[in-house]
């Protein structure tokens, strides 16, 4: 009779499995060291002050989307009906409809002292950090802060 050991020779872990286990252990170790060292994955915006702001309204028209200074009623410019700006506005307007807020209320564009650019929905209180969508997309809103570019 053959022994049980002879029937089932010892199996060794596959090298790929050992490498994967090693990477998991290394990632857990790195995360632990970072947390003990004081790193927090949640970063605060700090206490940056508003350096420049402007109230804006956006209305669809034959030329696309009219960007309007909400304080004076002056048309700042028109943007096409496609692209980043109308896309952001569609999303924010959907939120306004869900909360049964007026779609005619103004948005506040804020340029903070730390360089951040925020679009604040005055109806719902939602605040978007436009840099999260990329530098070029944020720049498309930043130009609305300068009255020198208004169509008037």
VOGU-3710 file (C-alpha; in Angstrom, 3 decimals, decimal comma):
1> xxxxxxxxxx> 0,000/0,000/0,000  1,243/3,422/-0,900  1,412/6,117/1,703  -0,795/9,196/1,581  2,278/11,428/1,132  3,248/9,601/-2,021  -0,185/10,139/-3,547  -0,253/13,947/-2,965  3,155/15,527/-3,301  3,604/18,946/-1,646
11> xxxxxxxxxx> 2,446/21,797/-3,887  4,402/25,008/-4,079  2,704/28,369/-4,684  2,957/29,684/-8,213  5,491/32,557/-8,555  2,790/34,906/-9,906  0,641/34,286/-6,832  3,617/35,035/-4,584  4,298/38,269/-6,496  0,643/39,353/-6,196
21> xxxxxxxxxx> 0,598/38,639/-2,466  3,833/40,608/-2,087  2,322/43,641/-3,860  -0,759/43,543/-1,616  1,427/43,427/1,493  3,588/46,297/0,157  0,506/48,443/-0,583  -0,923/47,834/2,896  2,432/48,650/4,467  2,756/51,882/2,453
31> xxxxxxxxxx> -0,780/52,981/3,377  -0,156/52,218/7,043  3,102/54,186/7,096  1,395/57,155/5,388  -1,488/57,173/7,882  0,826/56,892/10,887  2,927/59,690/9,376  -0,078/62,018/9,367  -1,231/61,804/5,742  -4,979/62,149/5,277
41> xxxxxxxxxx> -6,659/61,265/1,975  -9,216/64,002/2,627  -7,780/67,415/1,837  -9,516/70,585/2,984  -9,846/73,683/0,861  -8,431/75,658/3,738  -9,533/79,157/4,510  -8,942/80,713/1,123  -10,690/84,016/0,607  -12,688/84,980/-2,453
51> xxxxxxxxxx> -10,398/87,182/-4,542  -12,914/87,827/-7,316  -16,509/86,790/-7,955  -19,366/87,447/-10,334  -23,014/86,440/-10,434  -23,935/84,810/-13,720  -27,060/83,539/-15,422  -27,094/81,237/-18,418  -29,907/81,197/-20,979  -30,314/79,124/-24,109
61> xxxxxxxxxx> -30,945/81,136/-27,253  -30,574/80,867/-31,034  -26,782/81,323/-30,794  -26,279/78,644/-28,144  -25,971/79,685/-24,510  -25,985/83,341/-23,482  -23,751/84,090/-20,500  -25,297/87,034/-18,632  -24,055/89,197/-15,762  -26,864/88,574/-13,271
71> xxxxxxxxxx> -26,339/91,937/-11,552  -26,574/94,160/-14,629  -28,374/91,917/-17,123  -25,578/92,526/-19,633  -24,746/89,697/-22,027  -21,120/88,753/-21,444  -20,822/86,375/-24,388  -22,411/83,470/-26,193  -21,079/79,937/-26,151  -22,003/77,107/-28,476
81> xxxxxxxxxx> -24,736/74,723/-27,427  -22,165/71,926/-27,145  -19,078/71,471/-25,014  -18,068/71,821/-21,392  -20,108/74,858/-20,317  -23,510/73,611/-21,552  -22,688/70,157/-20,175  -22,029/71,519/-16,692  -25,192/73,595/-16,847  -27,328/70,629/-17,929
91> xxxxxxxxxx> -26,121/68,688/-14,898  -26,711/71,575/-12,499  -30,153/72,295/-13,966  -31,101/68,627/-13,495  -30,153/68,974/-9,830  -32,233/72,145/-9,574  -35,257/70,363/-11,063  -34,830/67,472/-8,634  -34,788/69,910/-5,716  -37,597/71,956/-7,316
101> xxxxxxxxxx> -35,392/75,061/-7,356  -35,703/77,817/-9,934  -33,572/77,348/-13,049  -33,474/81,165/-13,431  -31,444/81,749/-10,245  -27,882/82,991/-10,643  -24,647/81,080/-10,272  -21,707/82,633/-8,456  -18,315/82,209/-10,096  -15,579/82,575/-7,458
111> xxxxxxxxxx> -11,828/82,844/-7,957  -10,218/82,086/-4,593  -6,940/83,453/-3,242  -5,435/79,935/-3,440  -6,113/79,817/-7,208  -9,178/77,582/-7,140  -12,121/78,442/-9,353  -15,555/77,521/-8,023  -18,977/77,618/-9,637  -21,542/77,908/-6,847
121> xxxxxxxxxx> -25,192/77,194/-7,545  -27,041/79,793/-5,465  -30,292/77,813/-5,733  -29,059/74,427/-4,490  -25,838/75,374/-2,694  -23,785/72,943/-4,785  -20,217/74,115/-5,371  -18,082/72,749/-8,212  -14,293/73,026/-8,194  -13,810/73,624/-11,916
131> xxxxxxxxxx> -10,139/72,583/-11,828  -11,353/69,026/-11,314  -12,513/69,071/-14,944  -9,137/70,155/-16,319  -7,257/73,415/-16,789  -8,754/74,239/-20,206  -12,316/73,661/-18,991  -11,733/75,842/-15,924  -10,269/78,563/-18,177  -13,485/78,593/-20,198
141> xxxxxxxxxx> -15,245/79,872/-17,048  -12,380/82,050/-15,765  -12,799/84,441/-18,704  -16,287/85,360/-17,416  -14,723/87,149/-14,440  -13,109/89,791/-16,651  -15,505/92,593/-17,620  -13,082/93,632/-20,392  -14,266/90,698/-22,514  -17,988/91,459/-22,200
151> xx> -19,939/91,957/-25,402  -22,025/94,587/-23,644
//
